[in-house]
Amino acid sequence: MPDFPPTGGATAAEIWSYATRTLTNLSDTRAAYIDRLANIEAYEAPVEGTATFNTGDTYPKTVTIIDTTGTNKLHLIDGYVDLTALGTNESITVKEYMQIASGGSPVKYAEYTYTGPVNPPLIHITTKPARYALKIELTMSSAPGANRSFAYQLFKKVIA
């Protein structure tokens, strides 16, 4: 091993050769383990925001809270929507879409309707895994009694 720092004299080329070397002495089993590291699951930064439904808006009104079109890697969405603001007898629908073909369009595969007040008010959403796109929408079919805002926090889990 060369002597670092340069008092004993490793050249820049020698240092670079150590930093960029390829591991070639691994057994097939160990190499396979290292190759599997490419499939580690990872969460991207959370998508956070507020879906707002005002009394003066046109209804039915739909707000897309996440759309992963263009991902092209296996992924899913996991997160929460706070329905605390949902008034008595007001309803909101959560719709989940998935794109299953390259160049295709998202197709609805799940729909859930909540009528206020919701107990507990924090709902958990977990989509099915998809490769090309996932989309989640919130829809109110009629105007609320007052302006309503629903906070959400969603995590996109990607399997590289």
Residue pairs with C-beta under 8 A, 6 or more apart in sequence:
2 8
2 9
2 10
2 14
2 15
2 18
3 9
3 10
4 10
4 15
23 34
26 34
38 160
39 159
39 160
40 159
40 160
41 157
41 158
41 159
42 157
42 158
42 159
42 160
43 155
43 156
43 157
43 158
44 155
44 156
44 158
46 79
46 153
46 154
46 155
47 65
47 66
47 79
47 152
47 153
47 154
47 155
47 156
48 151
48 152
48 153
48 154
49 65
49 151
49 152
50 149
50 150
50 151
50 152
51 63
51 65
51 81
51 138
51 149
51 150
51 152
52 63
52 147
52 148
52 149
52 150
53 61
53 63
53 92
53 140
53 143
53 144
53 147
53 148
53 149
53 150
54 147
54 148
55 143
55 144
55 145
55 146
55 147
56 143
57 143
59 140
59 141
59 142
59 143
60 139
60 140
60 141
60 142
61 139
61 140
62 95
62 137
62 138
62 139
63 137
63 138
63 139
64 135
64 136
64 137
65 81
65 136
65 137
65 138
65 152
65 154
66 77
66 134
66 135
66 136
66 154
66 156
67 106
67 133
67 134
67 135
68 75
68 77
68 130
68 133
68 134
68 135
68 156
69 99
69 106
69 132
69 133
69 135
70 133
71 131
71 132
71 133
71 156
71 158
72 102
72 131
72 132
73 131
73 158
73 159
73 160
74 129
74 130
74 131
74 158
74 159
75 129
75 130
75 131
75 134
75 156
75 157
75 158
75 159
76 126
76 127
76 128
76 129
76 130
76 134
76 156
76 157
77 125
77 126
77 127
77 134
77 136
77 154
77 155
77 156
77 157
78 125
78 126
78 127
78 154
78 155
78 157
79 124
79 125
79 152
79 153
79 154
79 155
80 122
80 123
80 124
80 125
80 152
80 153
80 154
81 94
81 122
81 123
81 125
81 138
81 150
81 151
81 152
82 121
82 122
82 150
82 151
82 152
83 92
83 114
83 116
83 118
83 121
83 122
83 123
83 150
84 121
84 122
85 148
85 149
85 150
86 92
86 114
86 115
86 116
86 117
86 118
86 121
86 148
86 150
87 116
87 117
87 144
87 145
87 146
87 148
88 116
88 117
89 115
89 116
90 115
90 116
90 140
90 142
90 144
90 145
90 148
91 113
91 114
91 115
91 116
91 140
91 141
92 113
92 114
92 116
92 138
92 139
92 140
92 150
93 111
93 112
93 113
93 114
93 138
93 139
93 140
93 141
94 111
94 112
94 113
94 114
94 123
94 125
94 136
94 137
94 138
95 108
95 110
95 111
95 136
95 137
95 138
95 139
96 108
96 109
96 110
96 111
96 125
96 127
96 128
96 134
96 135
96 136
97 106
97 107
97 108
97 109
97 133
97 134
97 135
97 136
97 137
98 106
98 107
98 109
98 127
98 128
98 130
98 133
98 134
98 135
99 105
99 106
99 107
99 130
99 132
99 133
99 134
100 107
100 130
100 131
100 132
101 132
102 132
104 132
106 133
106 134
106 135
109 128
110 127
114 123
125 136
125 154
127 134
127 136
129 159
136 154
138 150
140 148
